């Protein structure tokens, strides 16, 4: 079994140099010219002796740098994880809790497909914010021209089964109250239906940020609490997390990173330029910023604590 895993990692990282029980590869994170990326297959750990990237699950390396088929093969060699048992052990109270389902406003009108003259104002607002037709379709964006949510863009959130569990109502007509959201719990995973937990999961502030970031979850003004549904899904899926909050939310970002690192989650921090957010810089610019994200490590724990104290 281990020999097959070694062959699979060799296919992903290249031919290694053997040193005792370790296999030394070129580091895929820092690309140092010497083979300093140590993998111990018996202990299921890895560490780069140059950039200090480390982890206790080789699957993360396969997921990040291998193909989908290679990841499936690794999972096959590793056996099937009993996720239901993991959920019971880590979060016993959450397993039996009924998930929230709500209704969209009865005046909701979709902006996908054929539109009318009445639709021009909300469409113009969205176009000015850089929203494309494919975004309208993917996120099922609409609006209300009357009722309690008159003059507001409606962006629904769908749970994994396709039911609406929340929605954002953003003014497009200059109303002083920019957001008027439903009287419902925000302990949801916004648009969980669209999230790929095997890819990088990006944490952002708002829904428009999530649209521009890609595989992203909007925190909706909240932080990431250990008892929240989002946090539990990240832990269960061992997802790699990119934190891309607004520059003025540095303290929140550091707290989230500190919490995730305690659970051995791979955490990256994307630095958004001062005075900007993900939606204002655009999809292409954010994709470039994401490439230069900083990997947060266990041995940075003391740095996080110092930053939290100084903010």
Buried (B, 14 or more C-beta within 10 A) or exposed (E): EEEEBBEBBEBBBEEBEEEEEBBBBBBBBBEBEEBBBBBBBEEBBBBBBBBBBBBEBBBBBBBBEBEEEBBEBBBEEBEEEEEEEBBEEBBEEBEEEEBBEBEBBEBBBBBBEEBEEEBEBBBEBBEEBBBEEEBBEEBBBBBBBEEEBBBBBBBBBBBEEEBBBBBBBBBBEEEEEEBBBBEBEBBBBBBBBBBEBBEBBBBBBBBBBBBBBBBBBBBBEEBBEEEBBBBBBBBBBBBBBBBBBBEEBBBBBBBBBBBBBEEBBBBBBBBBEEEBBBBBBEBEBBEEBBEEBEBBBEEBBEEBEEBBEEE
